[in-house]
Amino acid sequence: EKGGFATFMDKEIHDQPKAVADTLLGRTDDAGRLRLDEVHVDEAVLRQVDKIIVVACGTAAYAGQVARYAIEHWCRIPVEVELAHEFRYRDPIVDARTLVVAVSQSGETMDTLMAVRHAKEQGATVLAIVNTHGSTIPREADAVLYTHAGPEIAVASTKAFLAQITAAYLLGLYLAQLRGTKFTDEITDVLDDLRGIPEKIQRVIDGAGRVREIAGWMADTSSVLFLGRHVGYPVAMEGALKLKELAYIHAEGFAAGELKHGPIALIEPGQPVFIIVPSPRGRDSLHSKVISNIQEIRARGARTLVIAEEGDDDVLPFADEVFRVPQTPVLLAPLVSVVPLQIFACELATARGLDVDQPRNLAKSVTVE
Ligand code: BG6
């Protein structure tokens, strides 16, 4: 059942091109327009939504954080992302025009379920993005958009994460289409770009020899930092979470822009730091700002492990290692740039002799609050 792989985690990392492709499948009509038939929410209600709140835990919350950048850009609706267990305790401002999106692989996470109940009590419309059919969260939500990642057995999430981002993007594009935003003309292009993602993920997996090798040498590392910016920021957080979960190594993700406001004090000679570099084709000179960050930490002795697009040679003078990902439109980049980080965590945990499928103290679905 592991399909020839040593662990479920390794298998599920390799399942990712299919998880994304299957989540996209059958969601457009012959004219290329999005059709989310399962979302039985009155279109009039969706047209009136004036705020979206994503509630989720762990990796699913990082998928929400990634999606926030895309949905706000495409729909011009404000999006908040809240950890499900914090949501109801802050007396959130929720009403009939709020769309609450609950993201969960298992559909059983009690913290997320309680957030769903609270949102419904406040009159919000609740849409679930869930992988497991027939689970509790979609039963209680007003609508469900299933991810088609297939069963995820390893406790730490990999393919469900990519499928969650994909589904949340479909939701964002659907809302843009429905509401006729300025962005409508570009929807077909984004869908085409999304359909090209599985092949790019496959290339990252096939080319991951070096990241596996480096991870194999790092079994004794005591701390790894991750920096990213814009959509790369939640990717950095997810990279750190994977390493904590699988390898029990202290890891932290930061927004690269925050570096000079504190985290740079952590940099000492030899400190490994992953940096997720935004596309040089992106907006607002983010690329050059992140290159400067790499330069700053390298000058203080950090060991810089850089994830950068193919052809981005600006990183070369400051990178101890470069892990390449294919050129990808900015908002879709997390779907490829997180993959080397998953592989890194999996390999490092294996090098430490740990059980990557069943990490200590963790459960696949946490059905208590
Ligand atoms: C945690 C799991 O308990 O729950 C994480 O260890 C997972 O891997 C998180 O991301 C959320 O789970 P779910 O099923 O709601 O996506």
Residues whose N, C-alpha, C, O or C-beta is under 5 A from the ligand:
A	BS01	BG6	C57 G58 T59 A60 V103 S104 Q105 S106 G107 T109 V155 A156 S157 L362 A363 K364 V366
